[in-house]
Amino acid sequence: MTTKAQKMGMDELEAKVLEGMKRANRKLVETAAANDESLIIGDKDGSFKAVPAKELLKTLPAK
């Protein structure tokens, strides 16, 4: 059985993990853009393509 405290703890953990992933993703794209590199991205259909990191950086939400 999950208590309210455990549920809140899991919600906090989930939020922190997601925030960390967002930060890591942005750092990866910024570093690649600074080096004029491309990144491979996939879509929901399973297709993938190389995208210049500078273009990808434009699509990311602001910090």
C-alpha positions as CSV (number, residue, x, y, z in Angstrom):
1,M,0.0,0.0,0.0
2,T,1.3,3.5,-0.9
3,T,0.9,6.3,1.6
4,K,0.5,9.9,0.7
5,A,4.0,10.7,1.9
6,Q,5.4,7.9,-0.4
7,K,3.3,9.2,-3.3
8,M,4.6,12.8,-2.7
9,G,8.1,11.5,-2.5
10,M,7.8,9.7,-5.8
11,D,6.3,12.7,-7.4
12,E,9.3,14.8,-6.2
13,L,11.7,12.2,-7.4
14,E,10.0,12.1,-10.8
15,A,10.1,15.9,-11.1
16,K,13.8,16.0,-10.2
17,V,14.7,13.2,-12.6
18,L,12.8,14.9,-15.5
19,E,14.5,18.3,-14.7
20,G,17.9,16.6,-14.7
21,M,17.2,15.0,-18.1
22,K,16.1,18.3,-19.6
23,R,19.3,20.0,-18.3
24,A,21.5,17.2,-19.6
25,N,19.8,17.2,-23.0
26,R,20.2,21.0,-23.3
27,K,23.9,20.8,-22.4
28,L,24.4,18.0,-25.0
29,V,22.8,20.1,-27.7
30,E,24.6,23.3,-26.7
31,T,28.0,21.5,-26.8
32,A,27.3,20.0,-30.1
33,A,26.1,23.3,-31.5
34,A,29.3,25.0,-30.3
35,N,31.3,22.4,-32.2
36,D,29.2,22.6,-35.4
37,E,28.0,19.1,-35.1
38,S,24.8,17.3,-35.9
39,L,22.8,15.0,-33.7
40,I,20.7,12.0,-34.6
41,I,17.0,12.4,-33.5
42,G,14.1,10.0,-33.7
43,D,10.4,10.6,-34.0
44,K,7.4,8.7,-32.6
45,D,7.2,6.6,-35.8
46,G,10.7,5.1,-35.3
47,S,12.3,7.1,-38.1
48,F,15.6,9.0,-37.4
49,K,17.6,11.7,-39.1
50,A,20.7,13.9,-38.6
51,V,19.9,17.4,-37.6
52,P,22.4,20.2,-37.1
53,A,22.6,21.0,-33.4
54,K,22.2,24.7,-34.0
55,E,18.8,24.0,-35.6
56,L,17.8,21.7,-32.8
57,L,18.8,24.3,-30.2
58,K,16.3,26.7,-31.7
59,T,13.5,24.2,-30.9
60,L,14.3,23.6,-27.2
61,P,12.4,25.5,-24.6
62,A,14.2,28.4,-22.9
63,K,16.2,27.7,-19.7
